[in-house]
Amino acid sequence: MRGLMDKFGIALELLGFLWAQRLWWMIPLVVMLLLLALLIGFASATTLGPFIYPLI
């Protein structure tokens, strides 16, 4: 669990920075990029890769 928090620590720190600097319009952009990165990572790590890649 600690390793997972270390990996998401940078993303959470970025979101905290955007919130503190009142860059609320950029938060959805960062969240969507993170979700896309998770989807690509999930697709490459499983046998579902050939089925997910055409969606991207």
C-alpha positions in Angstrom: 0.0 0.0 0.0 2.9 2.3 0.8 4.4 1.9 -2.7 1.1 2.8 -4.3 0.9 6.0 -2.3 4.4 6.8 -3.4 3.5 6.5 -7.1 0.4 8.6 -6.7 2.1 11.1 -4.4 3.4 13.2 -7.3 -0.1 13.3 -8.9 -1.7 14.3 -5.6 0.9 16.9 -5.0 0.2 18.3 -8.5 -3.5 18.4 -7.8 -2.9 20.1 -4.5 -0.7 22.7 -6.2 -3.3 23.4 -8.8 -6.0 23.8 -6.1 -3.8 26.2 -4.1 -2.9 28.3 -7.1 -6.6 28.5 -8.1 -6.1 26.8 -11.4 -9.4 24.9 -11.1 -9.8 24.8 -14.9 -6.7 22.6 -15.2 -7.8 19.9 -12.6 -10.1 18.1 -15.0 -7.4 18.0 -17.7 -4.9 16.5 -15.3 -7.4 14.0 -14.0 -8.3 12.8 -17.5 -4.6 12.4 -18.4 -4.1 10.3 -15.3 -7.1 8.1 -16.1 -5.7 7.7 -19.7 -2.3 6.7 -18.3 -4.0 4.1 -16.0 -6.0 2.7 -18.9 -2.9 2.3 -21.1 -0.9 0.8 -18.2 -3.8 -1.6 -17.4 -4.1 -2.6 -21.1 -0.4 -3.3 -21.5 -0.3 -5.4 -18.3 -3.2 -7.7 -19.1 -4.4 -9.9 -22.0 -7.1 -7.3 -22.7 -4.5 -5.1 -24.5 -5.5 -6.0 -28.1 -9.1 -5.2 -27.3 -8.5 -1.9 -25.4 -5.9 -0.4 -27.8 -8.4 0.3 -30.6 -10.5 2.3 -28.2 -7.6 4.8 -27.5 
